[in-house]
Amino acid sequence: MAFAAKNDIKPLEKKLYLSSPTMHGEELRYMTEAFETNWMSTVGENINTVERLAAEKVGVRHAVALSCGTAALHLAMKLVGVRQGERVFCSDMTFDATVNPVVYEGGVPVFIDTERDTWNMDPEALEKAFELYPEVKTVVVAHLYGVPGKIDEIRAVCARHGAKIIEDAAESFGATYKGKQTGSFGTVGCISFNGNKIITGSAGGMLLTDSEEEANKVRKWSTQARERAPWYQHEELGYNYRMSNVIAGVVRGQLPHLEEHIAAKRAIYERYAEGFRGLPLTMNPYDTENSVPNFWLSCALMDEDAMCKQVRGETDVCYIKEAGKSCPTEILETLAAYNAEGRPIWKPMHMQPIYRMNGFVTREGSGRARTNAYIAGEGVDVGMDIFSRGLCLPSDNKMTPAEQDTVIELVRRCFA
Ligand SMILES: *Cc1c(COP(=O)(O)O)cnc(C)c1O
């Protein structure tokens, strides 16, 4: 570190994480209950209770507890009936678990560029995509970093073209749009209880639906698709995707703390926003009139003219330091040197080697195949631009204000 030698900030004693599990105590009680009653399987009171509580919270009729959010997304693809070779429109700036389940079913993801107001699927690009591929029947929409996307606009476009929405609310559990919970807007919704999410079961996820018939189908598929018969009788392909009653105990203990976690994350977001005043940085934006994010991750976007040169290869990166300028790489390396974990923005799917040959649609129409070469402003799509100039900051809800102030000061010094 160039300035580490002459500076007065000591590395943090306790590592600051991006987002790590926060336990409260009740989790252990419900896990122990499962243990002491021998309900150590995929049946039990914890599962029944978390399904009821999650459905109530989101405002849907049914929640089906599964082994993870990815399993929920996979069974969502089966519910809407994605077929071999069928194109499916997907959020581009998201985690790959949003998209992979399309491929599990033989579908072909086509990525929709991102808008700048919430960093989610751009309804204008989506409209453009339906001009190019009018046959598409399914759209998978994620709410990145816990910020609700432009749900009304996306729903209107999908309604015009007769397409169903699979809503990936894995990162946005507890976030609301016009007073309604994310996860309740799609034909099917999915949430995750992975270890880094706003609340966790250590693992786990849920599929959300208003249809009892669909909920029953998913419950059956997730437990090996057994038919009612005295023996193992199978008419359909089954999966071993059900949530364990032990995991459900952890989720059950966490659920009452969801709003408390959101409040802590919100305070972190706001402290960053305040602390970065005067720097050429903006926080990840949201629709302050219509939505309340869960503030899962706090992110920052650097102004274009405050970026020093930064070049990313497929798996490595370098930058050239310039006075008064910085880049996400410099900030991330600085934070790491002081024992704080940040992360680059999720690399857009259309830039991933595995999906580079898939379709990609921007407001202007069909996007060209991208490389990592980034020339500021030069015909760059929105996702690529945010990936280049943005970063995720330490957002752990156990971080103290003093620790966060150290992060803020370190970021500030990167622009020296
Ligand atoms: C975490 C995540 C998932 C997958 O959830 P798991 O429970 O880890 O399988 C899906 N989509 C997004 C956007 C996620 O962040």
The ligand as an SDF file (V2000), in Angstrom:
LIG
                    3D

 15 15  0  0  0  0  0  0  0  0999 V2000
  -28.2850  -15.7840   -3.2100 C   0  0  0  0  0  0  0  0  0  0  0  0
  -29.0060  -15.6110   -4.4700 C   0  0  0  0  0  0  0  0  0  0  0  0
  -29.6800  -16.6740   -5.0850 C   0  0  0  0  0  0  0  0  0  0  0  0
  -29.5420  -18.1040   -4.6630 C   0  0  0  0  0  0  0  0  0  0  0  0
  -29.9130  -18.4100   -3.3970 O   0  0  0  0  0  0  0  0  0  0  0  0
  -29.2470  -19.6850   -2.6720 P   0  0  0  0  0  0  0  0  0  0  0  0
  -30.0990  -19.8490   -1.4690 O   0  0  0  0  0  0  0  0  0  0  0  0
  -27.8420  -19.3220   -2.3600 O   0  0  0  0  0  0  0  0  0  0  0  0
  -29.3520  -20.8410   -3.6000 O   0  0  0  0  0  0  0  0  0  0  0  0
  -30.4240  -16.4170   -6.2130 C   0  0  0  0  0  0  0  0  0  0  0  0
  -30.4900  -15.1880   -6.7320 N   0  0  0  0  0  0  0  0  0  0  0  0
  -29.8410  -14.1440   -6.1980 C   0  0  0  0  0  0  0  0  0  0  0  0
  -30.0000  -12.8080   -6.8160 C   0  0  0  0  0  0  0  0  0  0  0  0
  -29.0590  -14.3190   -5.0570 C   0  0  0  0  0  0  0  0  0  0  0  0
  -28.3850  -13.2950   -4.5480 O   0  0  0  0  0  0  0  0  0  0  0  0
  1  2  1  0
  2  3  1  0
  2 14  2  0
  3  4  1  0
  3 10  2  0
  4  5  1  0
  5  6  1  0
  6  7  2  0
  6  8  1  0
  6  9  1  0
 10 11  1  0
 11 12  2  0
 12 13  1  0
 12 14  1  0
 14 15  1  0
M  END
$$$$
